Amino acid sequence: MLDRKLAEELQHYVDTHLQPIFHEMKLYSSEERMISEEIQNVDIEEFIKIKRQPAFSKTLFRYIDKKGASDADIYKRAGLDRRHFSKIRSNPEYKPGKNTVIALALALELTKKETDKLLSSAGYSLSDSDTLDLVIQFCLEKKIYNFYDINQALDYFSLKPLI
């Protein structure tokens, strides 16, 4: 069962971070529009070449190597089966679901920054407007990597377990 003090901390964390975000509509000046047109004229291929980050599988396997873990240790800890992990390993363009990426990050005991990088490499992010994402952020900040504890925290908010 989730420790009362930790449950209160978790509740406070979610309550303070789960607030609506309002954006102001901005009218652009003619100078800002000219800058925007200049940006549009930049060679898109050059932009992509400069900005492109490594694919998900490359990022994942770099973290696995950095941690000195075996593939089997990580996919078992993350609750993945061998075939699913093999798909990630053999297909560099494969992008697993967000919960799978989160489970892998937790299995690797990544920091919040490293988790953000791994999620970003798969096209995801942790949102401050989603309770599940806030629970995961809380666990990362508190260095809670035990899936039983994480799933209890998710259950506290009536959310589905990760694995």
CORNORSUL-V120609 format. One record per residue. RES is the residue in one small letter. SS is DSSP state (A for helix, B for strand, O for the rest). PSI is psi in radians with two decimals (* if undefined). D_FIRST is the distance of its C-alpha to the first C-alpha in whole Angstrom. Layout:
res: {RES & RES}
ss: {SS & SS}
psi: {PSI & PSI}
d_first: {D_FIRST & D_FIRST}
//
This chain:
res: {m & l & d & r & k & l & a & e & e & l & q & h & y & v & d & t & h & l & q & p & i & f & h & e & m & k & l & y & s & s & e & e & r & m & i & s & e & e & i & q & n & v & d & i & e & e & f & i & k & i & k & r & q & p & a & f & s & k & t & l & f & r & y & i & d & k & k & g & a & s & d & a & d & i & y & k & r & a & g & l & d & r & r & h & f & s & k & i & r & s & n & p & e & y & k & p & g & k & n & t & v & i & a & l & a & l & a & l & e & l & t & k & k & e & t & d & k & l & l & s & s & a & g & y & s & l & s & d & s & d & t & l & d & l & v & i & q & f & c & l & e & k & k & i & y & n & f & y & d & i & n & q & a & l & d & y & f & s & l & k & p & l & i}
ss: {O & O & O & A & A & A & A & A & A & A & A & A & A & A & A & A & A & O & O & O & O & O & O & O & O & O & O & O & O & A & A & A & A & A & A & A & A & A & A & A & O & O & O & A & A & A & A & A & A & A & A & O & O & O & O & A & A & A & A & A & A & A & A & A & A & A & A & O & O & O & A & A & A & A & A & A & A & O & O & O & O & A & A & A & A & A & A & A & A & A & O & O & O & O & O & O & O & A & A & A & A & A & A & A & A & A & A & O & O & O & O & A & A & A & A & A & A & A & A & A & A & O & O & O & O & O & O & O & O & O & A & A & A & A & A & A & A & A & A & A & A & O & O & O & O & O & A & A & A & A & A & A & A & A & A & A & O & O & O & O & O & O & O}
psi: {2.58 & 2.19 & 2.39 & -0.79 & -0.76 & -0.68 & -0.71 & -0.74 & -0.77 & -0.79 & -0.79 & -0.75 & -0.85 & -0.78 & -0.71 & -0.46 & -0.34 & 1.30 & 2.54 & 2.52 & 2.20 & 2.34 & 2.40 & 2.48 & 2.37 & 2.32 & 2.26 & 2.43 & 2.92 & -0.56 & -0.76 & -0.62 & -0.65 & -0.73 & -0.73 & -0.72 & -0.65 & -0.73 & -0.66 & -0.45 & -0.12 & 2.50 & 2.02 & -0.62 & -0.70 & -0.73 & -0.82 & -0.74 & -0.68 & -0.71 & -0.36 & 2.31 & 2.84 & 2.62 & 2.87 & -0.89 & -0.69 & -0.75 & -0.81 & -0.88 & -0.45 & -0.74 & -0.68 & -0.79 & -0.74 & -0.65 & -0.20 & 0.47 & 2.80 & 2.70 & -0.79 & -0.74 & -0.79 & -0.84 & -0.53 & -0.79 & -0.62 & -0.11 & 0.39 & 2.64 & 2.87 & -0.68 & -0.73 & -0.77 & -0.64 & -0.64 & -0.72 & -0.77 & -0.74 & -0.33 & 1.74 & -0.36 & -0.09 & 2.34 & 1.91 & 2.99 & 2.83 & -0.76 & -0.58 & -0.75 & -0.73 & -0.78 & -0.70 & -0.71 & -0.73 & -0.68 & -0.58 & -0.12 & 0.85 & 2.73 & 3.02 & -0.78 & -0.78 & -0.68 & -0.74 & -0.71 & -0.75 & -0.79 & -0.77 & -0.64 & -0.33 & 0.01 & 0.37 & 2.98 & 2.88 & 2.17 & 2.53 & 0.05 & 0.20 & 2.19 & -0.76 & -0.79 & -0.66 & -0.67 & -0.76 & -0.77 & -0.73 & -0.84 & -0.71 & -0.78 & -0.59 & 0.03 & 0.76 & 1.90 & -0.05 & 2.11 & -0.54 & -0.80 & -0.72 & -0.77 & -0.56 & -0.71 & -0.71 & -0.73 & -0.60 & -0.58 & 0.29 & 0.66 & 2.72 & 2.55 & 2.71 & -0.87 & *}
d_first: {0 & 4 & 6 & 9 & 12 & 11 & 10 & 13 & 15 & 14 & 15 & 18 & 19 & 19 & 21 & 23 & 24 & 24 & 27 & 30 & 33 & 37 & 39 & 43 & 46 & 48 & 52 & 53 & 56 & 59 & 58 & 55 & 56 & 59 & 56 & 54 & 57 & 57 & 54 & 55 & 58 & 56 & 56 & 53 & 53 & 53 & 50 & 48 & 49 & 48 & 45 & 43 & 40 & 39 & 38 & 34 & 35 & 37 & 34 & 32 & 34 & 35 & 31 & 31 & 34 & 33 & 30 & 32 & 30 & 31 & 30 & 29 & 26 & 25 & 26 & 23 & 21 & 21 & 21 & 25 & 27 & 30 & 33 & 31 & 31 & 34 & 35 & 34 & 36 & 39 & 39 & 39 & 39 & 36 & 34 & 30 & 28 & 26 & 22 & 24 & 25 & 22 & 21 & 24 & 23 & 20 & 21 & 24 & 22 & 24 & 25 & 25 & 28 & 28 & 26 & 28 & 31 & 30 & 29 & 32 & 34 & 33 & 33 & 30 & 28 & 25 & 26 & 25 & 26 & 23 & 19 & 18 & 21 & 19 & 16 & 17 & 20 & 17 & 15 & 19 & 20 & 17 & 18 & 14 & 16 & 13 & 13 & 9 & 8 & 11 & 10 & 7 & 9 & 12 & 10 & 9 & 13 & 14 & 15 & 16 & 14 & 17 & 17}
//
